[in-house]
Structures are given as structure tokens and as C-alpha cells.
Amino acid sequence: MKNRRQDKILELIVQYDIETQDNLIERLQAAGYPATQATISRDIRELKLSKVMTGEGTYKYVRPAMAETTVNTRFNSALVESITGVDCAGNIVVIRTASGMANAVATGIDTIKSNEILGCVAGDDTIIVVIRDAGTAEKTCEKIKSMIQMM
């Protein structure tokens, strides 16, 4: 039961922005996993979950590897304003930036260290990002589009 509950916790923190242990307990109970605050606290410690700030200024639980990515995303958020467009074709994501900004944005992308991103090449105002597969490329494209809209 513990392993299934912890797997469900990992699934929930990816699916939802869970800010508190109470939020997590509510989500677990709704999914059919009754748990106490003490149990959840122990699970969080065992799973080595961290809290990071979201783009909206709230906090959420993330896995340790996600915490690293979120820090890098904060770095990239300063560069998001220079992105003027994004599109994908197959496993390629094409990012358009303000003139002269592609290299800086590409450097930010390279710091993410995602297994899904195989690499990127930057020109003056265009970046080509090679993603492992087309499905992930589409998700990456949508994520970048949503980041642009938040600015």
C-alpha cells in the first residue's frame, strides 16, 4: 500500500500544483488513498520532495530533479520576454526570438539538462531544439507558448 500511495503522490504532484500537505491529503483521499498528516509527512521526506515557487508566486511540491529544472526555468523566465514565437514539426521545436537573443535563450535551454532535449542550435533570432520524439516536442512547444502568454 505504501508504494502505491507514494506512486500516487508522485503522479499527483506532476498533475496538480499541490501547495500543502492538506491539499495532498485531499487529493489522495479523492483518489481512494486515505492517509494521515503524519503518513504524508513521512512520505514527503522519503520521496525527498521539495517545495518550489511557481510562476504565479505560489509554492508546490516537486521531485528533486524537478526542483533543479524549476530553478533553471526561473533563469529562463528572464529570457522568455525575448521569445516572439514557437512552433514544432515532428521532433523539432523552432523558437523565434528578438534579434540577437537566440543564443542567450538557447543557453538557458541547455542548462535545463532534460533527457528529452537532445540539443539545440541558435542563430541570431531562431533556435532549433531537437526533442527525443514528436509527442514530447508538441508538449514542449505548448509549454513554451504558455510561458510566453504568462508574460
C-alpha positions in Angstrom: 0.0 0.0 0.0 2.9 2.4 0.9 4.5 2.0 -2.6 1.2 2.5 -4.4 0.4 5.6 -2.2 3.8 7.1 -2.9 3.5 6.4 -6.6 0.1 8.2 -6.5 1.8 11.1 -4.7 4.3 11.4 -7.4 1.6 11.3 -10.0 -0.5 13.9 -8.2 2.3 16.4 -7.8 3.0 16.3 -11.6 -0.7 16.6 -12.4 -1.6 19.4 -9.9 0.2 22.3 -8.2 -0.1 20.9 -4.6 0.9 23.6 -2.1 0.3 22.0 1.3 0.1 18.6 2.9 -3.6 19.2 3.4 -4.0 19.7 -0.3 -2.1 16.4 -0.9 -4.2 14.5 1.7 -7.4 15.8 -0.1 -6.2 14.7 -3.5 -5.1 11.3 -2.2 -8.4 10.7 -0.4 -10.3 11.6 -3.6 -8.2 9.0 -5.4 -9.0 6.4 -2.8 -5.8 6.6 -0.7 -6.8 7.5 2.9 -3.7 8.9 4.8 -2.9 10.9 7.9 -0.8 14.0 8.0 2.0 12.1 9.8 2.0 9.5 7.0 2.1 12.1 4.3 4.9 14.0 6.1 6.9 10.7 6.2 6.2 10.0 2.5 7.3 13.5 1.5 10.6 13.0 3.4 11.2 9.6 1.9 10.4 10.8 -1.6 12.7 13.8 -1.0 10.1 16.2 -2.3 10.8 19.9 -2.3 8.7 23.0 -2.5 9.5 25.5 -5.3 7.9 28.7 -6.3 5.6 28.6 -9.3 5.3 31.3 -12.0 2.2 32.6 -10.1 4.1 33.2 -6.9 2.7 30.2 -5.0 4.6 27.1 -4.0 4.2 23.5 -5.0 5.8 20.1 -4.2 8.2 18.7 -6.8 10.6 15.8 -7.2 14.3 16.6 -6.6 15.1 16.5 -10.3 12.1 18.8 -11.0 13.4 21.3 -8.4 16.6 21.6 -10.4 14.7 22.2 -13.6 12.4 24.8 -11.9 15.5 26.8 -10.8 16.7 26.8 -14.4 13.3 27.8 -15.6 13.4 30.8 -13.3 16.6 31.8 -15.0 15.0 31.3 -18.4 11.9 33.3 -17.4 14.1 36.5 -17.7 14.6 35.5 -21.3 11.1 34.5 -22.1 10.2 38.0 -22.9 12.5 37.9 -25.9 10.7 34.9 -27.4 8.4 36.1 -30.2 7.1 32.7 -31.4 7.3 29.0 -31.2 6.2 26.1 -33.5 7.1 22.4 -33.9 7.4 20.0 -36.8 8.0 16.3 -35.9 10.5 16.2 -33.1 11.9 19.7 -33.8 10.8 22.8 -31.9 11.6 26.1 -33.6 11.8 29.2 -31.3 11.8 32.7 -32.7 13.3 35.5 -30.6 14.1 39.1 -30.8 17.1 39.9 -32.9 20.4 38.8 -31.2 18.7 36.9 -28.3 18.6 33.4 -29.7 22.0 32.4 -28.3 21.0 33.6 -24.7 17.7 31.7 -24.8 19.4 28.6 -26.2 22.0 28.7 -23.4 19.1 28.8 -20.9 17.5 25.8 -22.7 20.8 23.9 -22.5 21.0 24.4 -18.7 17.7 22.5 -18.2 19.5 19.2 -18.7 16.4 17.3 -19.8 16.7 13.8 -21.1 14.1 14.7 -23.7 16.1 17.6 -25.2 18.8 16.2 -27.4 20.3 19.6 -28.2 19.7 23.0 -29.8 21.3 25.3 -32.3 20.9 29.0 -32.3 21.2 31.7 -34.9 20.6 35.4 -34.5 16.8 35.2 -33.9 16.0 31.5 -34.3 16.6 28.4 -32.2 16.1 24.8 -33.4 15.6 22.4 -30.5 15.8 18.7 -31.2 13.5 16.7 -29.0 13.6 12.9 -28.5 10.1 12.3 -30.0 7.2 14.2 -31.7 4.8 13.9 -28.7 7.3 15.4 -26.3 8.1 18.1 -28.9 4.4 19.1 -29.0 4.2 19.3 -25.2 7.4 21.3 -25.1 6.0 23.7 -27.7 2.8 24.1 -25.7 4.7 24.7 -22.5 6.8 27.5 -24.1 3.6 29.0 -25.6 2.0 29.1 -22.2 5.2 30.7 -20.7 5.0 33.4 -23.4 1.4 34.1 -22.6 2.1 34.5 -18.9 4.5 37.4 -19.6 
